[in-house]
Amino acid sequence: MKHEFRATKVGESFGPSWSTHWFRITLTVPSELAKKDYLEFHWDAGNEGLIYTEKGDIIHGLTGGDERIEYIFPKAWADGAKHIFYIEMACNTMFGNGGGDNIQPPPPDRYYTLSKAEIAAINLDVRALDLDFWLIGGTISTITPPQAAFG
């Protein structure tokens, strides 16, 4: 946490496979979001990561790929002040770098692109409705029609 950090942006790629990169996140909640009920920080580079406090404590894991990309930060952070935390980016997915092929060796030069780094105000009612539709759709897609028996 004491080394030099440089600015990065969405669209930048990091790698190669199995390397680790560190990011110091300094954020101030914009005044237009400060009054929202529920705020998250979204970070997605399609790979695993960990979020650390300034003291070095792990507080949250990330899996990327639009799966687990959110960090619910404390409501107290909507105070207009700067807040700092760190992200450790591991250049692999939850299951390594094989890309779904567990027989072949993983590519040694795989890179991961930061696709999202943002503060988001979440409407929990809409999120719950979205989850309801996702669950209903998943249930419907797994139901098979009954088979008629003739005899």
C-alpha positions as CSV (number, residue, x, y, z in Angstrom):
1,M,0.0,0.0,0.0
2,K,3.0,2.2,0.2
3,H,4.2,1.9,-3.4
4,E,3.4,4.4,-6.1
5,F,0.0,4.2,-7.8
6,R,-0.9,5.6,-11.2
7,A,-4.2,6.6,-12.6
8,T,-6.3,4.0,-14.5
9,K,-9.6,4.0,-16.3
10,V,-12.3,1.8,-17.6
11,G,-11.1,0.0,-20.8
12,E,-7.5,-0.5,-19.5
13,S,-6.3,-4.1,-19.5
14,F,-4.1,-5.9,-16.9
15,G,-2.2,-9.1,-17.0
16,P,-0.7,-11.4,-17.9
17,S,-2.2,-14.6,-16.4
18,W,-1.6,-15.1,-12.7
19,S,-0.1,-11.6,-12.1
20,T,-1.5,-9.4,-9.3
21,H,-2.2,-5.6,-9.5
22,W,-3.1,-3.2,-6.8
23,F,-5.4,-0.2,-7.0
24,R,-5.9,2.6,-4.5
25,I,-9.5,3.8,-4.8
26,T,-10.1,7.3,-3.6
27,L,-13.8,8.3,-3.8
28,T,-16.1,11.1,-2.8
29,V,-19.8,10.4,-3.1
30,P,-21.3,13.0,-5.4
31,S,-23.8,15.3,-3.7
32,E,-26.6,14.1,-6.0
33,L,-26.1,10.5,-4.7
34,A,-25.4,11.4,-1.1
35,K,-29.2,11.4,-0.2
36,K,-29.8,8.0,-1.8
37,D,-30.7,5.2,0.6
38,Y,-28.4,2.5,-0.8
39,L,-25.0,3.0,-2.4
40,E,-22.5,0.5,-3.9
41,F,-19.2,0.7,-5.6
42,H,-19.1,-1.5,-8.7
43,W,-15.7,-2.9,-10.0
44,D,-15.6,-5.5,-12.8
45,A,-12.5,-6.7,-14.6
46,G,-13.8,-10.2,-15.2
47,N,-11.5,-11.7,-12.6
48,E,-11.0,-12.3,-8.9
49,G,-10.2,-9.6,-6.5
50,L,-10.2,-8.5,-2.9
51,I,-11.1,-5.2,-1.3
52,Y,-9.0,-4.0,1.7
53,T,-9.4,-1.3,4.2
54,E,-6.6,1.4,4.6
55,K,-5.4,-0.7,7.5
56,G,-5.0,-3.8,5.3
57,D,-8.0,-5.8,6.5
58,I,-9.9,-7.8,3.8
59,I,-13.5,-6.6,3.8
60,H,-14.9,-8.1,0.6
61,G,-14.3,-10.5,-2.3
62,L,-15.0,-9.9,-6.0
63,T,-15.4,-12.5,-8.7
64,G,-16.1,-10.3,-11.8
65,G,-17.8,-11.2,-15.0
66,D,-21.0,-9.3,-13.8
67,E,-21.4,-11.8,-11.0
68,R,-20.0,-10.4,-7.7
69,I,-18.9,-6.9,-8.6
70,E,-20.4,-4.8,-5.9
71,Y,-19.2,-3.5,-2.6
72,I,-21.8,-2.0,-0.3
73,F,-20.0,0.9,1.3
74,P,-21.0,2.4,4.6
75,K,-23.8,5.0,4.7
76,A,-21.4,7.3,6.6
77,W,-19.3,7.6,3.4
78,A,-22.0,9.8,1.9
79,D,-20.5,12.7,3.8
80,G,-18.8,14.6,1.0
81,A,-15.3,13.6,2.3
82,K,-12.7,11.5,0.5
83,H,-12.6,7.8,1.4
84,I,-9.9,5.3,0.5
85,F,-9.8,1.6,0.1
86,Y,-7.7,-0.8,-2.0
87,I,-8.4,-3.5,-4.6
88,E,-6.1,-6.4,-5.2
89,M,-6.7,-7.7,-8.8
90,A,-5.7,-11.3,-9.4
91,C,-5.4,-12.1,-13.1
92,N,-7.4,-15.3,-13.0
93,T,-11.1,-16.3,-12.7
94,M,-12.6,-18.2,-9.8
95,F,-11.4,-21.5,-11.5
96,G,-8.1,-20.4,-12.8
97,N,-7.2,-19.3,-16.4
98,G,-8.3,-22.3,-18.4
99,G,-11.3,-20.6,-19.9
100,G,-13.5,-23.6,-19.3
101,D,-11.0,-26.1,-20.7
102,N,-9.4,-28.0,-17.8
103,I,-7.4,-30.3,-20.0
104,Q,-5.2,-27.8,-21.8
105,P,-2.8,-25.6,-19.9
106,P,-4.1,-22.1,-19.4
107,P,-2.8,-19.4,-21.7
108,P,0.2,-17.6,-20.1
109,D,-0.7,-14.3,-21.6
110,R,-4.3,-13.7,-20.7
111,Y,-5.3,-10.1,-19.9
112,Y,-8.3,-8.7,-18.1
113,T,-10.0,-5.5,-19.0
114,L,-11.6,-3.2,-16.4
115,S,-15.1,-2.7,-17.7
116,K,-16.7,-1.1,-14.7
117,A,-15.6,1.2,-11.9
118,E,-18.4,3.4,-10.5
119,I,-20.6,4.4,-7.6
120,A,-24.2,3.2,-8.0
121,A,-27.4,4.2,-6.2
122,I,-29.5,1.0,-6.0
123,N,-33.3,0.9,-5.9
124,L,-33.7,-2.2,-3.7
125,D,-37.4,-2.7,-4.8
126,V,-36.4,-2.8,-8.5
127,R,-33.5,-5.1,-7.7
128,A,-35.9,-7.5,-5.8
129,L,-38.3,-7.4,-8.8
130,D,-35.4,-8.2,-11.2
131,L,-34.4,-11.1,-9.0
132,D,-38.0,-12.4,-8.9
133,F,-38.2,-12.3,-12.7
134,W,-34.8,-14.1,-12.9
135,L,-36.0,-16.8,-10.5
136,I,-39.3,-17.3,-12.3
137,G,-37.6,-17.5,-15.7
138,G,-35.1,-20.0,-14.4
139,T,-37.9,-22.1,-12.9
140,I,-39.9,-22.0,-16.1
141,S,-36.9,-23.0,-18.2
142,T,-36.3,-26.1,-16.1
143,I,-39.8,-27.4,-15.9
144,T,-40.4,-30.2,-18.4
145,P,-43.9,-30.9,-19.6
146,P,-45.5,-34.1,-18.3
147,Q,-45.2,-37.1,-20.6
148,A,-48.5,-38.8,-21.6
149,A,-48.5,-42.6,-21.2
150,F,-50.4,-44.7,-23.7
151,G,-51.0,-48.3,-23.1
